[in-house]
Amino acid sequence: MLIIDKKDEHTDAITEITERRRFGAPVACRTKWIAEFSYPLDSRRNLLVQLSDLVILCLRRFFEIEGGYKPDAPEVVRQFYAECFLRLHQRTPVKTLAPHKGAANAALNALIDSACCRPARNVARRYGLPA
């Protein structure tokens, strides 16, 4: 899942990454299926977009707390977002990024890897939740 918050200054970079992954990579490394393209959509009229917004909000809040950006968050809030994260994480079949092979994709792989949020180990134990 790639979460993109629409900002005009990133539009060209997002388009370039999408085009390169689909058409510029070697045939064996190309992205074969794209479920959604980034485009503006009114979430009040589309219930699945509201659901995806909720999932993204929960993940974002958890990673903000994990990253130390919300040090004053009450314990009940910290546990709520940790529980949301654990439930989503357990249902995610693939938990790592698949890098594209080849020297031409090294910079792109490094960029995507550096932007990827990862939780610390033992989240359940740290927040006192059942694993």
C-alpha positions as CSV (number, residue, x, y, z in Angstrom):
1,M,0.0,0.0,0.0
2,L,1.4,3.4,-1.0
3,I,-0.2,6.3,0.9
4,I,0.0,9.5,-1.0
5,D,-1.2,12.8,0.4
6,K,-2.0,15.0,-2.6
7,K,0.2,18.0,-2.7
8,D,0.8,20.0,-5.9
9,E,4.5,20.2,-5.5
10,H,4.8,16.3,-5.5
11,T,2.5,15.7,-8.5
12,D,5.4,15.5,-11.1
13,A,7.5,13.2,-8.9
14,I,4.5,10.8,-8.2
15,T,3.7,10.7,-11.9
16,E,7.4,9.9,-12.8
17,I,7.6,7.1,-10.2
18,T,4.4,5.6,-11.4
19,E,5.4,5.7,-15.1
20,R,8.9,4.4,-14.3
21,R,7.6,1.4,-12.3
22,R,5.1,0.5,-15.0
23,F,6.9,1.2,-18.2
24,G,10.6,2.1,-17.6
25,A,11.7,-0.9,-15.6
26,P,12.9,-4.2,-17.2
27,V,10.0,-6.4,-18.2
28,A,10.6,-8.9,-15.3
29,C,10.5,-6.0,-12.7
30,R,7.6,-4.0,-14.0
31,T,4.6,-3.3,-11.8
32,K,1.9,-5.4,-13.4
33,W,-1.2,-4.4,-11.5
34,I,-2.1,-1.0,-10.1
35,A,-5.4,-1.1,-8.2
36,E,-5.8,2.7,-8.0
37,F,-4.2,5.7,-9.5
38,S,-3.9,8.9,-7.4
39,Y,-6.7,11.2,-8.2
40,P,-9.0,13.5,-6.2
41,L,-12.1,11.9,-4.9
42,D,-14.9,13.1,-2.6
43,S,-14.7,10.7,0.3
44,R,-18.1,11.7,1.6
45,R,-19.6,10.0,-1.5
46,N,-17.5,6.9,-1.4
47,L,-17.6,4.7,1.7
48,L,-14.5,2.6,0.9
49,V,-12.5,5.8,0.7
50,Q,-13.8,6.7,4.1
51,L,-12.7,3.3,5.4
52,S,-9.3,3.7,3.8
53,D,-9.0,7.2,5.4
54,L,-9.7,5.7,8.8
55,V,-7.1,2.9,8.3
56,I,-4.5,5.5,7.2
57,L,-5.4,7.8,10.1
58,C,-4.9,5.0,12.6
59,L,-1.6,4.0,11.1
60,R,-0.4,7.5,10.9
61,R,-1.3,8.2,14.6
62,F,0.5,5.0,15.7
63,F,3.7,5.9,13.8
64,E,3.6,9.5,15.1
65,I,3.5,8.1,18.6
66,E,6.2,5.5,17.8
67,G,8.4,8.1,16.2
68,G,8.2,10.4,19.3
69,Y,6.2,13.1,17.6
70,K,3.4,12.8,20.1
71,P,5.2,12.4,23.5
72,D,2.3,13.8,25.5
73,A,-0.4,11.3,24.1
74,P,-2.3,9.8,27.0
75,E,-1.7,6.1,27.6
76,V,-5.3,5.1,26.6
77,V,-4.7,6.8,23.2
78,R,-1.3,5.1,22.8
79,Q,-2.8,1.7,23.5
80,F,-5.8,2.3,21.2
81,Y,-3.6,3.2,18.2
82,A,-1.2,0.3,19.0
83,E,-4.1,-2.1,19.0
84,C,-5.3,-0.7,15.7
85,F,-1.8,-1.2,14.3
86,L,-1.5,-4.7,15.5
87,R,-4.9,-5.7,14.1
88,L,-4.0,-4.2,10.7
89,H,-0.5,-5.6,10.8
90,Q,-1.7,-9.2,11.5
91,R,-4.0,-9.0,8.5
92,T,-1.3,-7.8,6.2
93,P,0.1,-10.8,4.2
94,V,3.3,-9.1,2.9
95,K,5.2,-6.9,5.3
96,T,8.3,-6.0,3.3
97,L,8.9,-4.1,0.1
98,A,10.0,-6.0,-2.9
99,P,12.9,-4.0,-4.4
100,H,13.3,-3.8,-8.2
101,K,16.5,-5.3,-9.5
102,G,19.1,-3.5,-11.5
103,A,21.4,-0.6,-11.0
104,A,19.0,1.8,-12.6
105,N,16.5,1.3,-9.8
106,A,19.0,1.7,-6.9
107,A,18.1,5.3,-6.2
108,L,14.3,4.6,-6.5
109,N,14.6,1.6,-4.1
110,A,16.6,3.7,-1.6
111,L,14.0,6.5,-1.7
112,I,11.1,4.2,-1.1
113,D,12.9,2.3,1.6
114,S,13.8,5.5,3.4
115,A,10.2,6.7,3.3
116,C,8.8,3.3,4.6
117,C,7.5,3.4,8.2
118,R,8.4,0.4,10.3
119,P,7.4,-0.3,13.9
120,A,9.8,-1.1,16.6
121,R,10.0,-4.8,17.8
122,N,7.6,-6.3,20.3
123,V,4.8,-3.7,19.9
124,A,2.3,-5.9,21.7
125,R,4.5,-6.4,24.7
126,R,5.5,-2.7,24.9
127,Y,1.9,-1.6,24.9
128,G,0.7,-4.4,27.2
129,L,-1.5,-6.0,24.5
130,P,-2.1,-9.7,23.7
131,A,0.0,-10.8,20.7
